[in-house]
């Protein structure tokens, strides 16, 4: 009998320790101050991800429907992780010596925006503490390899409002879909 009670007590203790390490998901909704873009991100902390691996994963979407007028009728799904970044990496501004964590997510929002095969991959570094976002793009197999910084803006809480003055205002210096990449038939 004592062995059974001891076994049950150990099982309950181990279960409660494992349960205590799981953290409820956190949702962040932010929108660009100077363009039609918005982001909705869900952060999930995983306790059993192993030594040296990401502890906070991010998944959500880049909001294209509310203001950008997505011709595909879809938002762009994105996925990534939360991690630190130095003061010289946008969105951090070196003059302000900003550092701290960012949500680092990737998507293909231009393909969803133009309803074509854009040929680009995008990465967003979203700094919730300093309310900034930086956009990077990569041409992948279609052009010069590498990541290129092309966008920086302030962000504000919430998804874009449908009556915002930024309706239809795409980011400045936005990469254009590559010629001949249309999905139209």
N, C-alpha and C positions, 0 to 999 in steps of 0.2 A: 504494500500500500504506500509506504514512504517513497519507493522508487517511482511510482506512478505520479504522486503529488509533486515530487521533485522534477520529473520530466515535464509535467504540465507547467510548472512554475518557470522552468528554463525556456520552454517554448513561448510562453506569454512574454517573458522578459525580452527575448530575442525579437519577437514580433513587434513589441512596442518600440524598441530601439530602431529597428528598420523603418517603422512607420514614422517615427519622429524625424527621420532624415529626409523624407519626401516633403517637398514644399509645394504649396498650391501654385498653379500658374498665375502669372501677373500679365495683364494686358495694358499696352500703351498705344494710344492713338495720337498721332501728331500730323500736322500739315505744314507745308512750306508757306512762308510768309509772302514770297514773291512769285509763286507759280501755282499751277493747278494741282500739283502732286500732294499726296497724303500717304501715310503709312499706318497700318494697324498690325501690331506685333504682339505675340504671346510668348512670354519667357517661361521656360520650364527648367527648374533645377533638377539635375539627376544625380543622386547620391552614389550610384553604383557604376559610374562611368570609368573608373580606373585611374591609376596614377598618371599624371601628366596629360590627361585628356580634358576636353572642354567640360565644364561643370554646368554651364547655363546655355541651353539651346534656344534658338529663336525661330519662330515660323509665323507667317502671316501673309499679308498682301500689300502691294502698292496700289493705292486707290486711284483708279483712272476713270471711274464712272461718275463720281459726284461733280467734278469740274472739268476734267480734261476731254470729255466727250469721246470716250473710247469707241472707235468704229467697230471693234470686235464685240462690244457689249459685255466685256469681261474685265475684271481686275486682274493684275498680274501676281500670281503666287510667288512668295519669296521664302527663303530659308537661310539660316546662318547661325551665328553664335555671339555671345557677349564676351568681350575681352578688353584688355587695356591697350592704349596706344599713346605714343610719345607726343611731346608738345610741338614737334615739327611736322606732324602728319595731319593734313586737313581731315576733319573739320577744325582741329585745334589751330589756333592762331599763335605762332611763336612769340609775337610781341606781347601777348597776354599771359605767356607761360602756362597755358592750359594743359592739363593732363587728365587722365581718368578713363573710365570704361566707355565703350561705345557698343552699340548694337551693329554688328557687321552682317548685312544680309545681301544676297544676290538674287537677281531676277532678270527677266527679259521683257521689261515693260514696254519697250519700243515696238516689239513684235505685237503685243496686245493692243497698243495704241494705233498702229497703222494697219492692223489686220494683214500683215505681210511677214515674210521672213526677213527681219531687219539685219541679221548678220552680226549683231552685237550681244555681248553679255554685260550686265550692269552690276555694280556693287555700290551699296549705300553704307556709309559710316554715320550712324545716327547718335549724336551726343545728347543724351537726355538732360544731363546736369547743366550744360552750357547752352542748351537749346539751339544746336547747330546741326547741319547735315552736309556731307560732302558726297558727291557722286563721281564714280570712276567707271570707265568702260574699257572693254577689251574687244578686239576684232576677231579673236580666235583664229580659225583656219582661213578666214577671208581676207586677212591683211597682216600688217606688222604686228608681231607678238608683243605682249606687254599690257600693262594697265596704265590708263591715262586719266589724270584728274581733269574734270571738265566742269564741275558744278559745285557751288557752295551757297548756302542760304541759312537764314535763321528759321527755326521751326516754332510752332505754338501748339498747345494742347488741343486735342480733338481732331476729328476728321474734317476735311474741307466742307464748308457750308455751301449749300446750293445757291445762295444769293451773294457769294463772295465776288469782289471785283476781279479776282483772278480767274474767273470762268473762261476756259479755253486758252489760258495763258501758259504755254509750254515753257520749260526752262530755257533760259538764254543759252546760246551756243550748243543747242541740242544736236547730237549727231543725227544725220539724216539716214533713212534706210538706204541700203546699197542698191545700185541699179540692177535690175533684172531679178530681184529677190521677191517679187510679188507672189502671194498665194492665190490671187484671183485666177479664175479659169475662164 
